[in-house]
Amino acid sequence: MMHKEYMEIVEGLVDKLTLSTILEMLERICHKKAENLRTHWQDENTAKLWEKAARQIEQINVDI
């Protein structure tokens, strides 16, 4: 269940930065999480899931 306060925060960020910028940030975060899991936790399986998420986000094309 989504919390209203977090929805408002995300909506505010989208309004300020654009949806495409937020998606780009999410993609970068996913890559960083994957790198951190590999480097510090030796967790290749979860790292691959974060990389997959990054690739999926990268495929989203928005002009807003």
Residue, then its C-alpha position, 0 to 999 in steps of 0.5 A: m500500500m502506498h503512503k500518501e506522504y511518499m506519493e506527494i513527495v514523488e509527485g513533487l520531484v516529478d513536477k520539479l525534475t520531469l518524469s524522464t529525469i526521475l527515471e534516469m535517476l532510478e536507473r542509476i540507483c539500480h546500477k549503484k545498488a548492483e555494484n554495491l551488492r557485488t563489491h560489499w556483499q558478493d551477492e551476484n544473484t540480487a545484483k543481477l536483479w538490480e541490473k535487470a531493473a535498470r535495463q527495464i527502466e532504461q527501455i521506458n521512453v517518455d517525453i514528459 
